[in-house]
Amino acid sequence: MDKPFAPILAGVAAAGLIAAVCGCAPLHASPAGDRTVTVETGGLPRQYLIHEPSSRGPGKRPAVLIFHGGGGTAENMAATTGFDTLADTAGFVAVYPVGSGKSWNDGRGADTAAGANAVDDVAFVSAIIDRLVADDDVDPHRVYATGLSNGAMFTEYLGCRLSAKIAAIAPVAGPLPAADAADCAPSHPMPVLEIHGTADPIVPYDGGVVRVTSGRHGPGTSPVLSVDATQQLWRTKGECGPVTTSELPKTAEDGTAVHTAAAACAGDARVAAYSIDNGGHTWPGGPQYLPAALVGKVSRQFDATTVIWQFFSGR
């Protein structure tokens, strides 16, 4: 995802830049999950990392699928988001799928390495869910998906293509790719929580091409919708009512502010957005993994991991 900082970018190696701008730079050494699981899909072995909660109640457990950004890793996504710690207290299973070529086929074609190779990532995720239900006592009606950047766009794609197995989605810094809109056909009103910074220099808040891509190692050619257009699509699909707006109380002097919009929808679903004024291509409450001049600011007004789980657990 390129950016308006050409002089800065000129001195950054392409591979390192891609990992960095997706919030996936290897800043943490701690591994994700308790074990690695391999499933075969499309004739190929694919992997995911799984973290079992340290405590659990009776009955089947919910699961959260957490997708890394383009150029990133499952391990670093766990370290960046802190979902393992929350899983231990809330009792859900945290799952970190491993992308093909460190990317996901989110419908943007050759803009991602996985898309360029026509990888069937929807089938991969479907196989993961089947394994979780069969082997890990996961409730098939409480499987949720979130992700960052390319992982967020893929989360949107799953909401369109795998809604029979996904209960709700929460993409961060990744609106719906425009190429996916016409064929987006969720089987139920999809609960959606969209989180995006208005000053994101990588994935534009107002829509357009992604400015650094894992497939092209530079600006993409397949645009994403704006956050507002993405929200409207999900509201239309979900037969939602009027939108209510508010502003989160300030909790830190970090140069950001958060405006929310939400609508109640059919089937007790909800479509909502957290728009972060001056927020960047980052995970709110997570690390400032690169200087703000490159990826924008991390908002400290809320913790995205906590807010996402609150949204999921209310479904």
Secondary structure, DSSP 8 states (H G I E B T S, - for coil): ---S-HHHHTTS-HHHHHHHHTT---------SSEEEEEEETTEEEEEEEE--SS--SS-EEEEEEE--TT--HHHHHHHH-HHHHHHHH--EEEEE--BTTB---S-GGGSHHHHTT--HHHHHHHHHHHHHHHS-EEEEEEEEEEETHHHHHHHHHHHH-TTT--EEEEES---BHHHHTT---SS---EEEEEETT-SSS-TT-B--SS-TTTSS--SS-B--HHHHHHHHHHHTT---EEEEE------SS-EEEEEEEE-GGG-EEEEEEEETB-SS-TTS---S-HHHH-B---SS-HHHHHHHHHHT-
